[in-house]
């Protein structure tokens, strides 16, 4: 996944835009100067929260990175916000919309129950496969993905399950854990010399302030809605923290034949060293190269966007795995590491020997 400030900015833009949409509609529905609320005004608020908000989420967050299906939860949240904000007597179509929303929610519940049924039914097989990959796979998401795919087969649902389980694994169980080197495997960290930790601390502080501010704002007109929004904000904050721990505990790994990459919770890539066509230091790098089809970036966002250090070209495409089961064919890898010279010499030596 191309991890750059451009992507981070798009997330910030969406958050600000979502808050503006919510705040403007709260004002419209609750300020005395706009009363009585007409049906046209009520319809405008419903459209803002169930169509415009999900569209902004798709444009700034999902676009070309995640499945469009991930927009559906935003539609549901937007509808319930509209349901709480808009006076029911001002909008007569809430009853019909409720049936649609209940149908979507029932579909999600059915999928979750089906997954739970499969997990219970194949618990022994999954445990056997997990133990098989426990030694060979040192990155938890890759270990989990291979175990689930071998047990249940490959599907988008499995991809979503991997993301959710990994969030709780890194968010709850690995606060004090440190990376321990394994014999025969060279590990290369990519977060220590970057400015990502400072950006991470700033983002956590901003999210903490935003949680309090939004809760107070929304609580002025509806306590239930305030706690719903606060719960969603806390989950997002939890995901950010889990992603940082995943970055800290997921160095680039190189053994005699393979290279394994796990960028936090965001993506992973595994390639055979004999599939490497060339490796060289990056001397010139343009913004257009970030948009190259088939490129994979092992970089972290920073306050100042810098060029990657090393470029690896592959002979044959390999598959990168992203959140929610998204896949992409990769032919070129750009890497920024804490010890680039040792990595360059090692890969050069391994490629030459193979």
N, C-alpha and C positions, 0 to 999 in steps of 0.2 A: 504494500500500500504506500502511496506517495504521502509521506508525513511531512507537511510543510506548514508555514505560517498562513498560507492562503487558506488551507483547510480549517485551521484554528479560527481565523477571522470569520469564515462563513458560519461557524458555530456561534460565535459571539453575536454576529449580525442577527441570526435567527432568534437568539435569546432576547435581545433588545427589541426586535420586531414583535415577538410574541407578547412581551410585557406591554408594549405600546398598544397592541390590539386589545389586550385584556383591560388595560387601564382606561382606554377611550370608551369601550363598551360599558364598563362599570359606571363611568361618569354619565354616559348617555342614559342608562337605565335608572340611575339613582339620584341625579341632581334635580332639584325642584324646577329649575328653569326649563327643563325638557319635558315636563309632565303636562298633560297626560300622555302616556306612551301609546303611539299609534301602531297599527298593524305593520305599516311600512318600516317604522323604526325597529320593531321587534324582528321583522324578517331580516333587516340589515345586520343585526347582531347575530342572529342564527347563521347567516351566510358567512360572516366574518370568522366565527369560531369553528364551523363545521366544514368550510370550504377554503377560505383564504388562509387560515392558520395551517391546515394540513398541506396546502399548496406551497406555502413558505417553507415548511419542514421538508417537503420533497425537493424543492429547488436548492436550498442551502445545505441540507444534511444528506439526503438519500441519493441525489442525482449521480448516476453512473458509479455509485459505490455500494449501495445496498439494494435489497429487493424492494420494489414499490409496495409490496404487502406490508412493510413496516410502517406505512402511513396510516393503516387502519386503526391502530391504537390511538393515534393523534386525533382521528375523526371521532372516536368514541369519547375521549377526554373532552374534546371541543364541544360535542353535543351536550354532555352533562354540565359543562360550565354554562352553556347557553340555557339549559333547562333550569339552572339555579338562578341565573341572572335575570332572565326575561320573565315578566309577569305572565302567568299562564293564560289569563283572559285576553292578553294582547296578541297571542299567537295561537291560532286554532288548530295547527297541524302537528302539535307535539305528540298527540296520541298515535298518529300514523308513523311518525319518525321513531317513536318508542319501539314499535314492532320491528323495524329495521335494525335498530341498535341492539335490541335483545337477541335478534337472530345472529348478528355478528359475534356478540359475546358468547352465545351458546356454541357457536362454531369453535371459538378459541377454547372453551371449556371442554368440548368434545375431543379436540386434538390433545389437550393436556391429559385427559383421562385415558385416551388411547395410548399415549406414551407411557403413562404410569402402568397400564395393563401389560404392555410389552416388557417394561423393566422388571415387573414382578414375575412374568412368565419365563423370562430368559435371564434371571438373576445369576444362576449358576454359570451359564455360558459367558455372561459378561465378566464375572469375577475371574474366570479362567483366562479369558483374553486379556483382561487388565493386568493380571499377574505376569502374563507372557511378555507384555510390552513394558512392564515396570522397570526392567533393567536396561533395555535397549533405547528407550525414549526418556530423555532427561527433562524435556519440556512438558509440563502437565497437559496443556491443551492438545498437543500432538498425540500424547499417550492416550488421552481420553477419546480423541477422534478415531484413532485406529482401532481401539477396543470397541467403540460403539458401532463403527462401520462393519467390522468383522462379525459383530453379534447381530445387528439389525439390518445391515445393508446401508448403502449411501442414499441420503435424501436431504432436502432442505430442512426438514423438521429436526434431523439429527444435528445439523449445523447450528440451528437456533438453541438446541439443548446444550451443546458444547459451550456456547457463549455464556448462557445463564449459569451453568455449573462453575465455569472458570471464574466468573465474577465473584461468586461466594467463596470459592476456594482461595483465591488470592486476597479477597477483602476481609476474610475472617480468620484464616489459618496461618498466614505467612508474615505477620507484622515484624517479628524478630528473627525470622529465618534468614540465613546468609547462604550465598552460593558456595558449594563445596566442590573442589576439583575432583574429577574422576580419572583414574589411570587410563592412558591411551586416548584421551580426548582433550584437545586444546580448546580453552574457553576464552572468548574475546568480548569484553563488555563494551557497551556503546553509549552509556549514560553518564559516566563519571566526569568526563571533561566537557560535557555539553552544558548549556544553560537551562536544560529542561527542568531541573529540580527547582530553580528559582521561578520558572513559569508555572510549575505545578503548585508551589506554595501560594503564588499570587492567585491562581485559579481557585484553589481551595478556600482562601480567604474571601474572595469575591463571591463564591457560591454560598458561603456561610452567611455573609451579610445579606445576599439576595434572598436566602431562605427566610430570614427574619423579616425583612422588609415586605416581601410578597405576602407572608402570612398575616402581618398586621394590616396590610392593605385590603386583602380579600376578607379578613375577619370582620371588617367594618360593616359588611352587608350580609355575609353568610359564614357561620362558623364551620359548618360541614365542608363547604367548598374550600375553605382555608386549610383544613387538615388534609384534604385530598391533594391539593397543590403542594403542600409542604412534604407529604409523603413522596410524591414524585420527585421533588427537588432533592430530598435526602437520598433517594435511590440513585439519582444522577451523580450526586457527590460520592456515594459509595462506589459507583462504577469508576470514577476518576481515580479514587484512591487504590482500588483493586488493580487498575491498569498500571499505575506507577509501581506497585509491588511486583507485578508480572514483568515489567521492564527490568527491574532490579535483579530479578531471579532468572532471567532468560537471556544469557549471553549467546553470541554466535558460537556454535560448536563445530569443530573440525576433527574428524578421526582419519584413519588411513584412506578411506574411500568416499566419505560423504561430508557434506556441509549442511548443518541444520540451523535454521533461522526462525526465531519467534520474537515478533515485535509486540511486547506487552500482550494485551488481549485482542489486538487489532488484526494480525495476520501472521501466517507462517509459511515457510518455504523450505523444501528439502531437495538437494540436488547432488548428483554423483560428480566427484571430482574429475572423472574422465570425460564428463560432458562439458567441461570448461574449454572454450576455444582460446581465450586470452584473458589476461589480467594486467591492468596498467593503472598508474596513478592518473587522476583527473587533473589536467592542467588548465583547461578551459571548460566552462559550463554555462549554458544559457537557460533562461526560463522555459524556452520551447522544448528543451530536452526533458523537462519534468512531465511534459504531456505526451512523450513518446509512447506509442502503443507497445505493450509487452515489457515495460520497465518496472522494476521493483526497487523500492528505496528503503534501505536500512538506515534511516536518519530520524532524528527527533526534532520537533519544533523548538525554536530558540527565539530570543528577543531580536536577534539579527540573523536573517536567513543566509546560510553559508552553502557553498558548493560541496557536494560529497567528495570524499577523498579518493576512492578506488572504484574503478569500473570493471565489471566482469561480464564478458560476452559468452553466451552458451552456444553449443553446437545444435542442440535440439531443445524445443520448448519444454518447460516443466510447469507444473500446476501450483499456483499459490492459493492458499486457503484464507479467506477473510471471514469477518463476523457474519453470523446468520447463514453460514453455508455458501457464501458467494465464492466463486472460483475464477481464476484468471490465468491465461497462458503467459508465461514469462520467458523472455529471451535475453534480457540484460538486467544485471543487478548493480545498483550503486550503493556503496557502503561508506559509512563514517564510523570509525572505531576509536577507542581510547589508545590502542597500541597498533596503529596501522602498519608500521614497518615490520613488526614480527608476523602479522597476519599475511602481508604481501610476500614475505620471504617463504613462509610456510606453504602457502598455496602455490607459489611458483615452483617450489621444490616438489610438491606432491603432483602437480600437473606434469612436470617434466618427467617424473619417474613413471607416470602411467601412460 
